[in-house]
Amino acid sequence: MDTFQQFFHMGGYAAYVWSSYAIALVAFIWSIVSPLREKNKLAKRIQGIIENENP
Amino acid sequence: MIMRFIYKLGSPPYFYHLSSRLLPWLSGICLLLFAIGLYGGLVLAPADYQQGDSFRIIYIHVPAAWLSLFVYMVMAASGVMALIWRIKIAEIVLINSAHIGAVFTFLALVTGSIWGKPMWGTWWVWDARLTSELLLLFLYLGIIALHSAIDDKRKAARAVAILAIVGVVNIPIIHYSVEWWSTLHQGPTVTKFDKPSIDTRMLVPLLVMAVAYKFLYAIVVLLRARNDLLWRERRSQWVASLFTDTKSK
């Protein structure tokens, strides 16, 4: 087996190891993206408030 | 000097602008630490003589577990500061740490379960370690739910502060569970008053990942706290100036 294949094979434990890393990756990306998207929504709402009070 | 810094942090625009300057650095360092930790753990560390390559789940599982405890202790300490000294930034750190703390706890439980299946032959067992960590997840979710259930946000902050402080008794229980009770989960390898009983080539990436996770926590709590502050202070001059002269910073 060449080294890349060996790496992905993880000694037979590929499913366990890579699913763990994948779940972690999804969790971390969500944790960062979620507040960033919330920030965009907030920005729009606050812009709206500022424009309403300064016509 | 530390008290003066904490006092300055109490000013929302100071906190916001300081975090704006810090975030790029924190993000760069965080990515670098993850890269080093993952390379060390997935490539450099040798396979375990009993567990083979499955042990590499440790680099996700253990830092997540450590952070699940660390974040809760930060929340409990913030709770004390919020209740006794009514420090608003403590209230903000508390509630905005809960989500990422719950994520770390969930990750520890799920990756532990995935690791347990090939190693222990079971996805779950009600031993003291797993049960107390599951309880920690319920505490985190309870804090989030309690806060959103109370409309008056000052009252909500007091309620979650109390819940965070009361729940902190679970932290030493989780940590010492593997010593106080007979558990399927193994005993302490690193966090004990002795030399770590793990190969250095396996240990170093683990410590690097733990620091990487800490930076991730800092980044997430800052991102959430900033949103919280922007909304609380939406009618203030400093927020208005953020959205008028420069287009959304």
Interface residues (C-beta under 8 A of the other chain):
Chain A: F7 M10 G11 G12 Y13 Y16 V17 S19 S20 Y21 I23 A24 A27 F28 W30 S31 I32 S34 P35 L36 E38 K39 N40 L42 A43 R45 I46 Q47 I49 I50
Chain B: L42 V43 A47 G52 D53 S54 R56 I57 I60 H61 A64 H99 I100 V103 F106 L107 V110 T111 I114 W115 K117 P118 L216 I219 V220 L223 R224 R226 N227 L230 W231 R234 R235 V239 A240 F243 T244 S248
